[in-house]
């Protein structure tokens, strides 16, 4: 059965202006009737053990799972900076285990410059393998999210190649519907000629068989339906591989998230029963 969660970063604007914090976010997830809270590292008021356990209990009291904890790492950073980032990521894997989250989201990374891209690819693969092995000892899957902000793996072919190079059974894949090159979304190509060279739907179809988590990006949903991404085709791709897991709503639009996200929840709910058959 497909289940719906919401990422804390969907309310970035409300977190920034003080209308939202972790506790209000969890209350909102309950009020909107989603099954899970997708927690980004930036939303935690503290990483002390007692504070993490407070979050865990707050989710239990609201009937919410914590399906994923998101880490914003950069494994394509210079070699002398990489060990510290790997250790920071491992610390979040340990925190995810304490929270009972089965999965931690990680990025590949953005190289400092194009001249370092090839070397940073191999450093990234090694770091992903090290973190995947570490997560395996704690029962936490480490899952690579596609992301095209000049990162080293902007499309489906690159994500597939990187996962194959890492070659570790505890490396999963967070499939972000809006972050493949060619997407018309927030960080996708807006130039028509560039979009013709990069088909985000083809990338989604290519990596859907590997997905252990799906992030459903929403950019323009004021009408009640997402205007930029083709969710008919996206969910067709997920049904084709019989994906049966979490779908996390991630809002990155310009409208106030307090008003936009309930529309997004209703929109995505239209797909979940059909996608689980």
N, C-alpha and C positions, 0 to 999 in steps of 0.2 A: 504494500500500500504506500503510495506517495504521501508524504507529509510536508507541511509548510512551516517554514521558520522565517524570521526577519533578522537581518543583520543590523547591529547597533549603528553602523555608519550610515544607514539609511536616514537616521535622524541627526546627522552631523550638525545641521543648522540649528536644531533645537538643543543639542548638547552644548554648542558653542554659545548660545545666547541665554543659557540657564534654564530653559523650559523643560529640559530633559536631563535625567541622570540614570544610573543603572537601575535604580528601584522603580522610577517612573516608567522606564523602558519595559521592564518585566511586567508591570501592571498593564501597560498598553498591549503587550503581546497577549496577555490573558483576555483583555477586553475585546481584542480583534479576533479571538478564537483560533489563533495559530497554535501549532503543537510544540514549537521549539523556539529558542532564543539563540541566535548566531552571534557570538560575542567576540568583538575585536579587542585586541589588547588595550587600545586607547580608552575603552569605556570603563575599565576597572578602576575604582577609586583607590585601591591599594592592592599590592600583590603579596601582602602578608598572609600567612597561612589562615589565620582567623578570619580575615576579610574574604578570602576565597571561599571558605566554608560558609560564610554568611550568604554569598551569592548562590552557592549550591543549594542551601536550604531554602532560600527565597524562590528558586525555581521549583523545587519540590512542592512548596506550599501553594504555588500557582499552577501546578500540574504541567510544568514546562520541562521538556528535555533540553539539554545543551548538546546539540549534535556536532558543533564545530567551534573551535577557538582559532581566531585568525591572527597570524603574526605577519608583520610587515618587515621582512628581512630583505637583504640584498646580497645574494651569493655570487654576484658578478663584480663585487667590489675588489679593489686592489688586494694582492696576496697578503700584504702585511696587516690589513684590516679585517680579513676574512675570519680568522680564528675567534675573534671577539663576537662577531655576528653569529657564528655557529654556536658558541656557548650561550648566547642570549636566546637563541631559538630553542636549544635544549632545555633551558630553564622554563620556557613556555610549554614545552612538551610535558615537563614534570607537573606544571600547574594544571594543564589540561587533564592529566591523569587524576589529579586530586579532585578536580571538578566533575569527573566522570564523563568527560567528553571523549568520544571514540576517535576523534580526528582533529588534526591541526592543519590549518591552511598555511602554505608557504608560497613565496614567489621564486622565480628563477633569479632574476636580477638585471640591473642595468649597468653596463660597463661604463667606466669613466670616460672612455673615448673609443672611437671606432677601431683604432689601431690595436686596442686590447680585446676586441670582441672574441677572436678565436681562442685566445688563452683563457679568457674569463669563462668561456663555455665549459672547458674542462675543469676549472676550479669549481664552478657551480655544480657540475655533475658529481664531483667528489664530495662536496659539502652536502648535497641532497642524499647521497648514499650513506654518509656518516649519520645524518639526522634520522633517516629511515631506520637504520639499524638500532639507533638509540631508542626511537619510539617503539620498535618491536619489543624491546625488553620491558616496556611499561604498558603494552597493550594499546598504544595510540598510533593510528595510521597517520603518516606524514604525507600530505596531499598537495601536489603542485597545481597551482592555479595559473591558467593562461592569462597573460597580461601584455598589452602591446604598447605601453608607454616607453618606446625605444628599448624594451627589454630584449634579452637574447633569444627568446622563443615567442615571436609575435603571432605565429599562425599554427594551424594544426599539424603541418608537417614537422615544424620545429619542435613542438611539444612532444609529438610521438618519438622523434629522434632522441630528444633529451631523456625521456622516460626509458627508452630502450638502452641508452648508454648507461644510465644509473643502474638498471638491471637489478632492482631489489624488490622482493615481493611486498614489502611494507610501504612502498611508495604508491600513493593513490593519485587521483586526479580530480581537482575541483574544476568543473566545466563552467566557465563564466560566459553567459550567452552574449554579453555585450563587449567583451574585451579581446576578441580576435581581430586581427588586422582586417580592414574592410568593413567593420561594423560602423553604422551611422551614429553610434552612441557617443558618449562623452569623450572618449579618447580614440575613437575610430577615425578613419580617413574621411574627410568631408569633401574631398575632391573626387568628382565622378570618375576621372581617369584612373586614380589610385584604387578606387573601389572595384573597378573592373579587373584590376590585377590581383585583388585579394577578396575572395569570396568567404565571408564569415560563416555562412551556412554550410559550405563545404568543409570548413575546419570543424564545425560542430559535429557534422556527420562522421568525420574521420576519428574524432576522439571520444565520441559518445560511448563506445563500447568499454572505455577505460574509466568512465566517470564513477567516482565514489560519492560525489556530492555535486549538486547543480546550484549555481547562483543565477537567478533570473533577474537580469537588469531591467529596470524600468526608467525611462527618460521623459516621456511625454504621455501621461495617462489621464489628463484632465477630462477627456471625453468618456472615460470609463474603460478605454482600451488603449493598450500601448501602441503609439503611432510610429515608432522608429524601427522596432525589431519585429520580425515576422514570427510570431509565436505559434501560428498554425504549423509552419514548417519545423520550428524548433521542437515542439512536442511530438510531431510526427517522427522526427529523428530519434527522440527518446523512446517512443513506443516501439520503434523498429528494433531497438536493442534490448527491449524489455527492462528499461531502467526502472528500478524499484527502490527509491531512497528519498532523501530530503531534497526539497526545492526551497531555496532561500531567497526571499524577496530582498533585492538591493535597489533602493531608489537613489538615483543620481540626477534627478531633474531640478528645475529651477523654482518650481512651486513650493510652497510651504509643505514640508513632509507631514505635518499633523493632518492636513487636509488630503494630501495626495495618496498617502500610504493605505488608508482604508479602501480607496478606489482600486489600488493595486492588489490588495488582498482579494477583493471580490473578483477582479479580472483573472488572477491566477487560479482561483478556486474553480473556475469554469473548465480548466484543463485537467485538473487532478484526477477526477473519477475516470475520465476517458483514457488518460495516460496510464492508469494502473490496470487496465483490462488486458 
